[in-house]
Amino acid sequence: MDPKYQRVELNDGHFMSVGQTNKTGSCFYSTQFFNFTLQLWCTFHQPELVQPALESETPLPKDENGKVMFDTVDLCAIWEAMEKCKDAGLAKSIGVSSFNRRQLEMILNNPGLKYKPIYNQVRQSKLLDFCKSKDIVLVAHSALGTQRHKLWVDQNSPVLLEDPVLCALAKKHKRSPALIALRYQLQRGVVVLAKSYNEQRIRENVQVFEFQLTSEDMKVLDGLNRNFRYAVMDFLVDHPDYPFSDEY
Ligand SMILES: NC(=O)c1ccc[n+]([C@@H]2O[C@H](COP(=O)([O-])OP(=O)(O)OC[C@H]3O[C@@H](n4cnc5c(N)ncnc54)[C@H](OP(=O)(O)O)[C@@H]3O)[C@@H](O)[C@H]2O)c1
C-alpha cells in the first residue's frame, strides 16, 4: 500500500480510503496486511436489515427533533443475521463493538451459536482478561483520545496526547506521545486502531512496531487509568442494551 494514494481496491471494484472512514466503517492497517472493519449501526439491528446495511452506506437516522432513532432487537437475533453474512461470504470474520461482559456471555451462550465473536471493539481494561479467557480479541478504539468531535466528546475533557506522563515517556523513547499510547495497547495484547487523515502521521503510526516499552514504562502507563470514557454516547442511554451501565 502506498500511503500517497490512501486507498485500496475492494473485491467489488470499489475503492475504500485507508486512514479515513466512511459513515459506517473503520480501518486499521499495518505494512503487512489490511483489515477492514464495518460497523453495524444500532439503527440497523432488525435482522432483515443486517445484510443490506453491510452492502450499502448507512446513515445515522434522526427523528424530526434531531434525536437519533434506534432499534431494540434481541442481540442474539442480530448475531444470527451476522452469521448469515459470514456464510454468504460478505464478511471474513465477525465481531462485536462496545459489548459488556453480560452481553458477550449472552452471545456465547446462545444455543444456536454458529460462530463466536472474534473481537470486541472497546477501550476498557477490565474486559481484557474476560475476552482473553474466551479467546476473543480485544480491539481498542480511540486509543489516541478520539478526534474530539463535539458531537461525541466533552470539549473540557483532558487531551490524552498532552498528558505529562505520556509526554515524558515519549521524550525518553524519542517517539511521539501517540506512538507511546499505541505501543502500550499492543504490549497489553490488544489490537489497536489509529485513525489519521494526515499522511505523515499515518506513516509515523506504523512505527509502533519498531520499539518496545519496558515493564516499568508499562506500569507507569497502567497508573494513568482514570476509568474515564471520552465518548459516553449519552444519546443512547435509554436503549435497553446500552452497554456502559454495567461495571464492564
Ligand atoms: N466501536 C466503537 O464504538 C468505536 C468508537 C469510536 C471509534 N471507533 C473507531 O476507532 C477508530 C479510531 O478512533 P477515533 O476516531 O476515536 O480516533 P483516534 O484514533 O483515537 O484519534 C484520531 C485522532 O488522532 C489524531 N492522530 C492520529 N495519529 C496521530 C499522531 N501520530 N500524532 C498526533 N495525533 C494523531 C488524528 O488527527 P489527524 O487526522 O489530523 O492525524 C485524529 O484527530 C476509528 O476508525 C473509529 O471508527 C470505534
The ligand as an ORCA input file, in Angstrom:
! r2SCAN-3c Opt
* xyz 0 1
  N     -16.576      0.644     18.049
  C     -16.818      1.843     18.510
  O     -17.741      2.052     19.291
  C     -15.915      2.959     18.092
  C     -15.987      4.184     18.734
  C     -15.101      5.198     18.363
  C     -14.192      4.991     17.340
  N     -14.161      3.784     16.701
  C     -13.203      3.561     15.596
  O     -11.876      3.657     16.086
  C     -11.046      4.270     15.122
  C     -10.184      5.341     15.735
  O     -10.797      6.008     16.821
  P     -11.139      7.538     16.897
  O     -11.780      8.017     15.662
  O     -11.883      7.730     18.168
  O      -9.750      8.293     16.922
  P      -8.264      8.039     17.497
  O      -7.566      7.041     16.643
  O      -8.247      7.848     18.990
  O      -7.683      9.505     17.248
  C      -7.702     10.080     15.993
  C      -7.150     11.484     16.149
  O      -5.769     11.393     16.471
  C      -5.021     12.177     15.556
  N      -3.772     11.473     15.291
  C      -3.574     10.316     14.593
  N      -2.289      9.964     14.610
  C      -1.638     10.906     15.335
  C      -0.285     11.117     15.697
  N       0.693     10.276     15.325
  N       0.023     12.212     16.458
  C      -0.931     13.076     16.832
  N      -2.236     12.939     16.521
  C      -2.585     11.864     15.775
  C      -5.875     12.314     14.328
  O      -5.640     13.569     13.721
  P      -5.171     13.663     12.168
  O      -6.239     13.001     11.338
  O      -5.064     15.129     11.948
  O      -3.855     12.942     12.089
  C      -7.295     12.284     14.897
  O      -7.728     13.573     15.262
  C     -11.940      4.853     14.040
  O     -11.701      4.121     12.881
  C     -13.354      4.670     14.570
  O     -14.248      4.298     13.539
  C     -14.995      2.765     17.061
*
